[in-house]
């Protein structure tokens, strides 16, 4: 093999002569001169443990394809996975519109290359506002986790207080993100959930609320699929002058009361259920919404789009509202740094909402609840199986407890995989108090036959039958 220097087409400035010219322009003797200020303790002194390089694009492509072939996609089996990313029906029009070049490639829709992107995002925000019963809706943040983390920081800025209470029934990964993102400015405490109902423990909430609390964050439906008692929570939070911060699954709002109606100050969530495929954990986009109060609006870090008349009668323009509060204007002095990674998903969600309309969203929610109710009834009939929070109302998801069956969730999921079924998320490590429990989710893709197939497979597994 030749030892001559290699020039890599995907690595800029890898030509030796170009490197030499750049070093000379900086009066540097070597590349190491650029790293001289980094302390030795922070440097990796030994070589990285990397595999042998692929010396051609075709070999690399073959290698990656062999790795990918080991995966089993959710659309190849019957899947009951959920917990924040859902396999739902994506209408063809969603893929058609978000693949159009004026939306797919336009960076942020500045005036010189807008091609309707500002209007599309304004329409998305308007339809989300109707769904949420909110006056203000932001363009998408990176994902729902980021939206939740941001509303906590917004509450801290708005109230001038550091303490934020978090419901322990929130997705553990989301909690981790909230704490990581907010810990520089906020102090967090967890509010327990009632093990029988899966709802927020109202007594524990009342005990932790005081005049130092900026806000309380909870989801409804929560991570267990349980619908929280929003009015009761709101009454306690508002009595102490704290803000009510609520996460919601937007697909549920065709049948459930929007949180703003029971007093939520900031409502957030993820738009993935609104026309987005599951794709290695994506695509995701987070929304934030609220009432139209200037002091509160000025806490938004992300872009807000509005409509205004132009000089031409009957023609309107779409643009940024209160642009001066963003990091695009203030850079490091903005409320928070924001990017544009999820704007395309906002347009996609707008297409989905426009196609579904109010009746479609109602039918979607009703169908989800009917499927879950049927599945819960059938699961509860299996020997040793019980619903962990059977006394509460659920949406989309429920926690199924297998502790009395003598089998672990891991064993059951492995046996289901052998039958072409993805079972629920194993909660035995993240929520050990729930024992051998799993989180099962339904979607608009599930037929009655799919639900029956799951229950029949579980019955066989619990009886010791092999696939």
C-alpha positions in Angstrom: 0.0 0.0 0.0 1.3 3.4 -0.9 2.5 5.7 1.9 1.8 8.9 0.0 -0.4 11.5 1.7 -4.1 11.0 1.2 -6.5 13.8 0.3 -10.0 13.1 1.7 -12.9 14.6 -0.4 -15.1 15.0 2.7 -12.6 16.8 4.9 -11.9 20.4 4.0 -8.4 21.6 3.6 -6.8 18.1 3.8 -4.4 18.9 0.9 -0.9 19.1 2.5 -0.1 22.3 0.6 -3.2 24.0 1.9 -2.5 22.9 5.5 1.0 24.3 5.2 -0.3 27.7 3.8 -2.8 28.0 6.7 -0.1 27.3 9.3 2.2 29.9 7.7 -0.5 32.5 7.7 -1.0 31.9 11.5 2.7 31.8 12.2 2.3 28.3 13.6 4.9 25.6 13.2 2.5 22.7 13.5 -1.1 21.8 14.1 -0.1 21.1 17.8 0.5 24.9 18.2 -3.3 25.4 17.9 -3.9 23.2 21.0 -1.1 24.5 23.2 -3.5 26.3 25.5 -5.5 23.2 26.3 -4.2 21.7 29.6 -2.5 18.3 29.4 -5.1 16.8 31.8 -7.8 17.4 29.2 -5.9 15.8 26.3 -6.2 12.3 25.1 -2.6 11.1 24.9 -3.2 7.6 23.7 -4.5 6.8 20.2 -8.3 6.4 19.9 -9.5 2.8 19.7 -10.9 3.0 16.1 -11.5 0.2 13.7 -9.5 -0.2 10.5 -10.5 2.5 8.0 -12.6 1.8 5.0 -10.6 2.8 2.0 -13.4 3.4 -0.4 -16.9 4.7 -0.3 -18.4 1.5 -1.7 -16.8 -0.6 1.1 -18.0 1.9 3.7 -21.5 1.7 2.3 -21.5 -2.1 2.3 -20.3 -2.1 5.9 -23.1 0.3 7.1 -25.7 -1.7 5.2 -24.7 -4.9 6.9 -25.1 -3.2 10.2 -28.4 -1.8 9.3 -29.7 -5.1 8.1 -29.5 -6.4 11.7 -32.2 -3.9 12.7 -35.9 -4.7 12.8 -38.0 -1.7 12.0 -41.3 -1.1 13.9 -43.3 -1.2 10.6 -42.0 -4.8 10.0 -43.8 -6.1 13.2 -46.7 -5.2 15.4 -45.3 -2.6 17.8 -46.7 -1.4 21.1 -43.7 0.9 21.9 -44.4 4.5 22.9 -43.2 6.6 25.8 -42.8 9.8 23.7 -42.2 8.6 20.1 -45.1 6.9 18.4 -45.7 4.9 15.3 -48.7 6.6 13.8 -50.3 7.0 10.3 -48.5 9.7 8.3 -50.6 10.9 5.4 -48.8 11.0 2.1 -49.4 14.7 1.8 -47.2 15.4 4.8 -44.2 13.7 3.1 -45.1 15.4 -0.2 -45.1 18.9 1.2 -42.2 18.7 3.5 -40.1 17.3 0.7 -40.7 20.3 -1.5 -37.4 22.2 -2.2 -38.7 25.6 -1.0 -39.3 24.1 2.4 -36.7 21.4 2.6 -33.7 23.5 1.7 -34.6 27.1 2.7 -32.6 27.7 5.9 -34.7 30.0 7.9 -36.9 31.7 5.4 -35.3 35.1 5.3 -36.9 37.7 2.9 -34.6 36.9 0.0 -35.4 33.2 -0.1 -38.8 32.9 1.7 -40.9 31.1 -0.9 -43.8 31.0 1.6 -42.0 29.5 4.6 -43.0 32.4 6.9 -46.6 32.0 6.0 -46.5 28.2 6.4 -45.1 28.5 9.9 -47.6 31.2 10.8 -50.4 28.9 9.7 -48.9 26.1 11.7 -48.8 28.3 14.8 -52.4 29.5 14.2 -53.7 25.9 14.0 -51.8 24.9 17.0 -53.2 27.9 18.8 -56.7 26.7 18.0 -55.9 23.1 19.2 -54.3 24.4 22.4 -56.8 27.3 23.0 -53.7 29.5 23.2 -53.0 33.0 22.0 -49.3 32.6 21.4 -47.5 29.6 19.9 -43.8 29.4 19.1 -42.1 27.9 16.1 -40.8 24.4 17.0 -37.9 24.0 19.3 -35.5 21.1 18.8 -37.9 18.6 20.4 -40.5 18.2 23.2 -37.8 17.7 25.8 -36.2 21.0 24.9 -39.6 22.7 25.0 -40.2 21.4 28.6 -36.7 22.5 29.7 -37.3 25.9 28.2 -40.7 26.5 29.9 -39.0 25.9 33.2 -36.4 28.5 32.5 -39.1 30.9 31.2 -40.9 30.5 34.5 -37.7 31.3 36.4 -37.1 34.4 34.4 -40.7 35.6 34.6 -41.0 35.1 38.4 -37.4 35.9 39.4 -37.4 32.7 41.4 -35.0 29.7 41.2 -37.1 26.7 42.5 -39.1 24.5 40.0 -41.0 21.5 41.1 -41.1 18.5 38.7 -43.6 15.7 38.7 -41.8 12.3 39.2 -44.3 10.8 36.7 -42.6 12.6 33.8 -40.5 10.6 31.3 -37.2 10.0 33.0 -35.2 11.0 29.9 -37.2 14.3 29.8 -36.5 14.9 33.5 -32.8 14.4 32.9 -32.8 16.9 30.0 -34.8 19.5 32.0 -32.3 19.3 34.9 -29.3 19.3 32.7 -30.5 22.3 30.8 -31.8 24.3 33.7 -29.5 23.5 36.6 -27.3 26.6 36.1 -30.2 28.9 36.8 -32.7 26.7 38.6 -33.1 24.4 41.6 -35.3 21.3 41.1 -37.4 19.2 43.5 -39.5 16.2 42.6 -43.1 15.7 43.5 -44.1 12.1 44.0 -46.9 10.2 42.2 -49.6 8.1 43.8 -48.6 4.5 43.2 -52.3 3.4 43.0 -53.5 6.0 40.5 -50.3 7.1 38.8 -51.4 10.7 39.3 -49.5 13.5 41.0 -49.6 13.1 44.8 -51.5 16.2 45.7 -50.5 16.1 49.4 -46.8 16.0 48.4 -47.4 18.8 46.0 -49.0 21.0 48.6 -46.2 20.2 51.1 -43.5 21.4 48.6 -45.3 24.5 47.4 -44.2 27.8 49.0 -43.4 31.4 48.1 -40.0 30.4 46.6 -41.4 28.2 43.9 -41.4 29.6 40.3 -43.5 26.8 38.9 -44.6 23.2 38.8 -44.1 21.1 35.7 -46.2 18.0 34.9 -47.5 16.1 31.9 -51.1 15.2 31.1 -51.4 12.5 29.9 -48.3 11.6 31.9 -45.6 9.1 31.1 -47.9 6.3 32.3 -50.7 7.4 30.0 -52.7 8.6 33.1 -54.8 11.8 32.7 -54.0 14.1 35.6 -56.5 16.1 37.7 -55.5 19.4 36.1 -58.0 21.6 38.0 -57.0 20.2 41.4 -53.3 20.7 40.6 -53.9 24.2 39.3 -55.8 25.3 42.4 -52.9 24.3 44.7 -50.2 25.8 42.4 -52.0 29.1 41.9 -52.8 29.5 45.6 -49.0 29.8 46.2 -48.4 32.3 43.3 -46.5 29.8 41.3 -46.8 29.2 37.5 -48.5 26.1 36.1 -46.3 24.4 33.5 -47.9 21.6 31.6 -46.8 19.2 28.9 -49.4 17.6 26.6 -49.7 15.2 23.8 -51.3 17.3 21.0 -53.0 14.3 19.5 -55.1 14.1 22.7 -56.6 17.5 22.4 -59.5 16.4 20.1 -61.0 14.7 23.2 -59.2 16.2 26.3 -59.5 19.7 27.7 -56.6 22.0 26.7 -54.4 22.7 29.8 -54.8 26.5 29.4 -58.5 26.1 30.3 -57.7 24.8 33.7 -55.1 27.5 34.4 -51.8 26.5 32.8 -49.5 29.5 32.2 -47.2 27.7 29.8 -48.1 24.6 27.7 -45.6 22.6 25.8 -45.1 19.2 24.1 -43.9 17.4 21.0 -45.5 17.5 17.6 -44.1 14.1 16.5 -47.6 12.5 16.6 -48.8 15.1 14.1 -47.6 13.6 10.8 -44.0 12.5 11.6 -42.5 9.1 11.1 -40.5 7.4 13.8 -36.9 7.6 12.5 -34.2 6.6 14.9 -36.0 8.5 17.7 -37.2 11.3 15.4 -38.5 13.4 13.9 -39.4 15.7 16.7 -40.3 19.3 17.3 -41.3 21.0 20.5 -44.0 23.6 20.9 -44.5 26.3 23.6 -47.7 28.2 24.0 -49.3 30.7 26.4 -51.6 33.6 26.8 -50.7 36.9 25.1 -49.1 38.8 28.0 -46.2 41.0 26.9 -44.0 40.2 30.0 -44.5 36.5 29.4 -44.0 36.7 25.6 -40.7 38.4 26.1 -39.4 35.3 27.9 -39.8 33.1 24.7 -36.4 32.4 23.3 -37.6 31.0 20.0 -39.1 32.8 17.0 -42.7 34.0 16.9 -44.4 34.7 13.6 -47.1 37.3 13.1 -49.1 38.8 10.2 -49.3 42.4 9.1 -50.8 44.4 6.2 -48.5 45.6 3.5 -48.5 48.8 1.5 -50.6 47.0 -1.1 -54.3 46.9 0.0 -55.4 43.3 0.6 -51.9 41.9 0.7 -50.3 40.7 3.9 -46.8 39.9 5.1 -45.5 37.4 7.7 -42.6 38.0 9.9 -40.9 37.9 13.3 -42.6 39.3 16.5 -40.5 40.9 19.2 -37.3 39.7 17.4 -35.1 41.7 19.8 -35.6 39.0 22.6 -34.0 36.2 20.5 -30.4 35.0 20.3 -30.6 35.8 16.6 -30.6 39.5 17.6 -28.8 39.6 20.9 -26.5 36.5 20.4 -25.1 35.5 23.8 -27.3 38.1 25.6 -30.6 36.5 24.3 -32.9 34.6 26.6 -31.4 31.3 25.4 -29.7 30.0 22.3 -32.0 28.6 19.7 -31.5 26.9 16.3 -33.7 26.2 13.3 -33.4 22.4 13.3 -37.1 21.6 13.7 -38.8 24.3 11.5 -39.5 21.8 8.8 -41.5 19.6 11.2 -43.6 22.6 12.1 -44.6 22.9 8.5 -45.3 19.2 8.4 -47.5 19.4 11.5 -49.4 22.3 9.9 -50.1 20.2 6.9 -51.4 17.4 9.1 -53.6 19.6 11.2 -55.0 21.3 8.0 -55.9 17.9 6.6 -57.4 16.5 9.8 -59.4 19.5 10.8 -61.4 19.6 14.2 -63.5 16.6 13.3 -60.5 14.5 12.3 -58.6 15.3 15.6 -61.7 14.4 17.6 -62.0 11.0 15.7 -58.3 10.4 16.2 -58.5 10.9 20.0 -61.7 8.9 20.3 -60.2 6.0 18.3 -57.1 6.0 20.5 -59.1 5.8 23.7 -61.4 3.1 22.4 -58.4 1.0 21.3 -56.7 1.4 24.7 -59.9 0.6 26.6 -60.4 -2.6 24.7 -56.7 -3.6 25.2 -56.9 -2.9 28.9 -60.0 -5.0 29.3 -58.4 -7.9 27.5 -55.1 -7.6 29.4 -56.9 -7.5 32.7 -58.4 -10.9 32.0 -55.0 -12.7 31.8 -54.1 -14.6 34.9 -51.5 -12.8 37.1 -51.7 -9.6 34.9 -53.0 -6.4 36.3 -53.2 -2.7 35.2 -50.9 -0.8 37.5 -53.1 2.3 37.5 -56.5 0.8 36.7 -58.5 3.2 38.7 -57.5 6.2 36.5 -58.5 7.3 33.0 -55.8 6.8 30.3 -54.9 8.1 26.9 -52.8 6.1 24.4 -50.7 4.3 27.0 -51.1 2.2 30.1 -48.7 0.4 32.6 -49.1 -3.4 32.7 -47.8 -5.2 35.7 -46.5 -8.8 35.4 -45.1 -9.3 38.9 -47.6 -12.0 39.8 -46.9 -14.1 36.7 -43.4 -15.1 37.8 -41.9 -13.7 34.6 -39.8 -10.6 34.1 -40.7 -8.0 31.5 -37.4 -8.7 29.7 -38.4 -12.4 29.4 -41.8 -11.5 28.1 -40.5 -9.0 25.6 -38.0 -11.5 24.3 -40.7 -14.1 23.8 -42.9 -11.5 22.0 -40.1 -10.6 19.7 -39.9 -14.2 18.6 -43.6 -13.9 17.6 -43.1 -10.7 15.6 -44.4 -8.3 18.3 -42.6 -5.4 20.0 -43.9 -5.3 23.6 -43.9 -2.4 25.9 -41.1 -0.4 27.5 -39.6 -2.2 30.5 -40.1 0.1 33.5 -38.5 -2.3 36.1 -35.3 -0.3 36.3 -36.6 3.3 35.8 -39.6 2.8 38.1 -38.6 -0.1 40.4 -41.6 0.7 42.7 -43.9 -0.5 39.9 -42.2 -4.0 40.0 -42.2 -5.9 36.7 -44.1 -3.5 34.7 -44.1 -2.4 31.1 -45.6 0.7 29.3 -47.8 -0.3 26.4 -49.0 2.2 23.7 -51.6 2.0 21.1 -51.9 4.0 17.9 -54.3 4.7 15.0 -52.5 2.0 13.1 -53.6 -0.8 15.4 -56.5 -2.9 14.3 -58.6 -5.1 16.7 -56.7 -8.1 15.2 -53.4 -6.5 16.3 -54.7 -6.0 19.9 -56.0 -9.6 20.0 -52.7 -10.9 18.6 -50.8 -9.3 21.5 -53.2 -10.7 24.2 -53.2 -14.1 22.7 -49.3 -14.1 22.5 -49.1 -13.0 26.1 -51.5 -15.8 27.1 -49.3 -18.4 25.4 -46.1 -16.9 26.9 -47.5 -16.9 30.4 -48.6 -20.5 30.0 -45.0 -21.5 29.1 -45.6 -22.1 25.4 -42.8 -21.4 22.9 -43.1 -19.6 19.6 
